[in-house]
Amino acid sequence: MPDKAPSLQQQALAVVENRIAPEKRLAFAEYVERRQSKFKSEPVEIEEFLTSKAYLGKEGEIYPRVLEALYKLLSGPYQEAVLTGAIGTAKTTIAVYAWLGDSINSLFCATRIGNLVSILRLKSSSFFSH
């Protein structure tokens, strides 16, 4: 009975072992892992994005309840949200900061323009769907 053909993973490992010096394999593996990610770094939490001077720098300008609502909206299992309430209850503020905090935060962290376009297309459609 003939031996099974090596899997793609085994073939790739053989190529790496034959062509990359042992001391450079870890760096190569890290490079491959980074290339597979859509982000060069993970996007920060919404509160840090809005309040940190490294991003929007709005510390003290956003009510704590608005930050809490944004955190729940962006970290929860939601695909859509309907914001209702009286005038002045931060519906527009939450919508704008949710979009900024999600899309622009991803922009800062995207690795390649192709990833950025797909991220923004997905996020824009979730905030402005009809």
VENJOCOR-V781455 format. One record per run of one state. SS is the DSSP state (alpha for helix, beta for strand, coil for the rest). FROM is the first residue (numbers start at 1). TO is the last residue. Records with the same first field share a line. If there is no record, write none. Layout:
# VENJOCOR-V781455
SS: FROM-TO, FROM-TO
This chain:
# VENJOCOR-V781455
coil: 1-7, 20-21, 37-38, 40-45, 52-63, 76-90, 111-112, 128-130
alpha: 8-19, 22-36, 46-51, 64-75, 91-109, 113-127
beta: 39-39, 110-110
